[in-house]
Amino acid sequence: MGAASGFGPWPQTRSAHLVRRVQGEHPVRRPGRRLISGSGTEGTRRMIIAPIKGVFDPKGPLRARMTAERRAIAASGDAKTLARHAAGAFIRDIPMPDSAIVALYHPIRDELDTEPLFDALTEKGFDIALPVTPKRKAPLMFRRFRTGDALVEGRYGVMTPAEDAAEVTPHIVVAPLLGFTRAGDRLGYGGGYYDRTLAARRAGGNVLAVGYGFARQELERLPVAPNDEPMDWIVTERGAIRANGS
């Protein structure tokens, strides 16, 4: 595994996840799972579908479609401007209590760039950390990161802080989006890392989940499995959306 200096703050074409520290009260933990979903209309039922081994994955075609959509956004040349707008919306609208740690992500696969958000948080004096992808079936863990720190290549090509970096526990987790609904349903890559991370954090304490992506990634509805963890907020270049029922 090679090492890279965290200049700027991180190498291009790599990915990871960030974290920040604040002071004061923590976000309020969301009670149990919500059953509403869809395009934002209250009362719309979530399409909760229990996975059956060996059966067609209903999210597969959506992943292919939304991957192509996001690739088109990146190719349009607007992605950097959209990332700056999204960072502004996050700083302006997301409740970030003092003494919380906020986990962000380092983009891969044309995800919305978090570097402008990293810069904004650093300018305000917040501590940052990056996630470490564990073996399958385990939650993410997070290590402190500062501009200039060395990064090493971890699982799936994700750049992570070195093993001697301090491990931290986030109170706010920012997750990359492949697709989303206004009810807070999130389409990811299917590995379940964020679902396991949020489930563990919600079982053991307070956590606020924020999906971060392009407005064009919005879906009217999304099939939901029993173990899918919803977002509390969605942030795009158009602003912040508080998920239904949160």
C-alpha positions, 0 to 999 in steps of 0.5 A: 500500500502506498502513502500519499500526503494529504495536500489540498486536502487529498489526492484526486481519484481516491476516496475516503470519509471525513469527520469533524468536531463541534461543542455542545449538545448532540443531535437528537437520536431518531426513534425507530424506523420510519415507514414513509417514503416516495417523492416527499409526500407525507404518508407515502409508504416505503417499499420495504422489500425483504431480500431473497437469496438468488433472486433479482435485485430490484435496486440493480437497474436503479444503480446502473441508471443513477451511475450513468446519471452521475457520470454525466454530471461529472462530465458536464464540467459543472461538478466543482461549482455544484460542490461549492453550492452544496458545501454552502448549503450544508454549513448554512442549514445542517444543525451541527451542535458543539462537541459533535464529530461529523463524518464526511467522505472522500469522493470516488466514482464521480461522487459529489466532491467534499473538498469544499465542505472540508475546507469550510469546516477546517476554516471554522476550526473543526477537527476532521477524520476519515473512515476506514473500510473494514472487512465485510459485515462490519461498520466503518471506523473513523480516524482523525485527519488533518491537512498534510497528514499521510494517507494510505490506500485501504480496501477498495482503493479508499485512501485512509489515515495511517494506523497511528491516527487517533480513532474517533466516533462521529455523531454526524455521518455524511454519506455519499449518494447514488440516489435518494428520496425526500423521505431519506431513503438512500441508494448506495453501492450495496455493500451495506457499510453505511447501513451497519455504521448507522445501525450501530450508532443509533443503537448505542447513542446519538447520530445524525445521518446526512446524504450528500449528492447532486439534485439530479440524483433524486428519485420519486421512490426507492425499494427499501430492505429491512436493514436499510438505514434512512438519512435524517437530511439530504444535502444537494447544491439546491439546499438541504432537505429534512427527511420526512418524519425526522 
